């Protein structure tokens, strides 16, 4: 198992804030590695920096459609869309360590009054795109965690991506894609 140094990433300023925690598993074999470190500790949404322009480092977290909400001292990301045929998205690129072989992402999602679009990809979802050094998507390195309209309460999702040698960034995109309703995301942590 390979290891990485979280403090080195912070020192370099690669992770200034996060709404999303991504669990990184390094492996040189088909099985998952042990001894996982959480490189995005803001995944509980308790310590994110919110400024007048939104959430530092993230696009799309502004106004009433995408925001951090809370109750009883707990916080989470909330997306809300009331206009059929339109989408609400948030996202951020996170640098990847070139020594990592795989990436495992775990998240809790809760939906309310979700009305998906006509196609299966038109729903509440988290898309994981792996990008190269030029920040271009690597088509073979993607994953999606999709919510369904019949789900109730918080549901945990896990997704794993094998990283190609040219993987440089994770582009994390949370969206109500051509769907209406509410989608909430919380408790992103290592699996």
C-alpha positions in Angstrom: 0.0 0.0 0.0 1.2 3.4 -0.9 0.7 6.4 1.4 0.3 10.1 0.9 0.9 13.0 3.2 -2.1 15.1 3.8 0.0 17.8 5.5 2.0 18.2 2.3 -1.1 18.8 0.3 -2.3 21.4 2.8 1.1 23.1 2.9 1.1 23.4 -0.9 -2.3 25.0 -0.7 -3.9 22.4 -2.9 -6.9 22.1 -0.6 -8.2 25.4 0.6 -11.6 24.3 1.5 -14.1 21.6 0.7 -17.7 20.8 0.7 -17.1 17.3 -0.3 -15.0 14.7 1.4 -13.5 12.1 -0.9 -12.1 8.9 0.5 -8.9 7.9 -1.3 -7.8 4.3 -1.4 -4.5 3.5 -2.8 -3.9 0.0 -4.0 -1.5 -1.9 -6.2 -3.8 -4.9 -6.2 -7.5 -5.4 -7.2 -8.6 -5.2 -3.5 -9.1 -2.1 -1.6 -6.3 -0.7 0.5 -6.4 -0.3 4.3 -5.3 2.7 6.3 -7.3 5.3 4.4 -6.8 9.0 5.1 -9.6 11.5 4.5 -8.1 14.3 2.3 -11.2 16.5 2.4 -12.1 16.8 6.1 -14.8 19.4 5.3 -17.1 16.6 4.1 -19.2 16.9 7.2 -19.9 20.5 6.0 -19.2 21.8 9.5 -16.1 23.8 8.7 -16.5 25.2 5.2 -15.7 28.9 4.5 -18.8 30.7 3.1 -18.3 34.2 1.7 -20.5 36.6 -0.2 -19.7 34.9 -3.5 -20.5 31.4 -2.3 -18.2 28.8 -0.9 -14.5 29.3 -1.4 -13.1 27.1 -4.1 -16.4 25.8 -5.4 -18.5 26.9 -8.3 -22.3 27.0 -8.2 -22.8 27.3 -4.4 -24.6 30.6 -4.3 -28.1 31.9 -3.7 -31.1 29.8 -2.8 -30.6 26.9 -5.3 -27.4 25.6 -3.8 -26.3 26.3 -0.3 -25.1 25.0 3.0 -28.0 24.4 5.5 -28.1 23.1 9.0 -30.2 22.0 12.0 -29.2 21.2 15.6 -25.6 22.0 14.9 -25.3 19.7 11.8 -24.7 21.1 8.3 -25.0 19.7 4.8 -25.2 20.8 1.1 -28.7 21.4 -0.2 -29.6 21.7 -3.9 -33.1 22.7 -4.9 -34.7 23.1 -8.3 -38.3 24.0 -9.0 -38.1 24.6 -12.7 -38.7 21.5 -14.9 -36.1 21.2 -17.7 -33.4 23.1 -15.9 -30.5 22.0 -13.7 -28.7 23.1 -10.5 -25.1 22.1 -10.1 -22.1 22.6 -7.8 -18.6 21.4 -8.3 -14.9 21.6 -7.7 -11.6 20.1 -9.0 -9.4 18.4 -6.5 -5.8 17.5 -7.4 -4.9 13.8 -7.3 -1.6 12.3 -6.2 0.0 10.7 -9.2 0.9 7.6 -7.1 -2.7 6.8 -6.4 -4.1 3.8 -8.3 -7.8 4.1 -7.4 -10.2 6.5 -5.8 -13.2 5.5 -3.6 -15.8 8.1 -2.9 -18.5 7.6 -0.2 -21.4 10.0 0.4 -24.8 10.2 2.1 -27.6 11.6 -0.1 -31.2 12.5 0.8 -33.9 13.5 -1.7 -37.2 15.1 -1.3 -40.0 15.4 -3.9 -37.5 14.3 -6.6 -39.0 14.3 -10.1 -36.5 13.0 -12.5 -36.5 14.0 -16.2 -37.3 11.7 -19.1 -33.9 10.0 -19.3 -32.2 7.9 -16.7 -29.3 10.4 -16.2 -31.8 13.3 -15.5 -32.0 13.0 -11.7 -30.3 14.0 -8.5 -26.7 12.7 -8.7 -23.0 13.0 -8.0 -20.8 12.7 -11.0 -17.1 11.9 -10.6 -14.9 12.9 -13.5 -11.2 12.2 -13.6 -9.3 14.9 -15.5 -5.8 14.9 -17.1 -3.2 17.6 -16.4 -4.9 19.9 -19.0 -8.1 19.5 -17.0 -9.7 17.5 -19.8 -12.0 14.6 -18.9 -10.6 11.0 -19.3 -13.7 9.2 -20.8 -12.8 5.8 -19.3 -12.5 7.3 -15.7 -15.9 8.4 -14.6 -18.5 7.2 -12.1 -22.0 8.4 -11.0 -24.0 8.0 -7.8 -27.7 8.6 -8.6 -30.6 9.0 -6.3 -34.1 7.7 -7.1 -37.4 9.3 -6.5 -38.6 6.4 -4.3 -35.7 6.8 -1.7 -36.6 8.2 1.7 -34.2 9.4 4.3 -30.4 9.5 4.1 -28.9 6.7 1.9 -25.2 6.0 1.6 -23.5 5.7 -1.8 -20.1 4.4 -2.6 -18.2 4.5 -5.9 -14.7 3.4 -6.9 -12.7 4.5 -9.9 -9.5 2.9 -11.2 -7.2 5.8 -12.0 -5.3 5.8 -15.3 -1.6 6.9 -15.3 -2.5 10.4 -16.6 -5.1 11.2 -13.9 -4.4 14.6 -12.4 -7.7 15.9 -11.0 -11.0 14.7 -9.6 -13.9 16.9 -10.8 -16.7 16.4 -8.3 -20.1 17.5 -9.6 -23.3 17.4 -7.5 -26.4 18.2 -9.4 -30.2 18.0 -9.9 -29.7 17.4 -13.6 -32.9 18.2 -15.5 -34.8 17.2 -12.4 -36.8 19.1 -9.8 -37.0 18.6 -6.1 -34.4 18.7 -3.3 -31.1 16.8 -3.0 -28.9 17.0 0.1 -25.4 15.6 0.5 -23.5 15.0 3.7 -21.0 12.9 5.6 -18.4 12.3 3.0 -15.7 10.1 4.5 -13.3 7.3 3.8 -14.8 3.9 3.1 
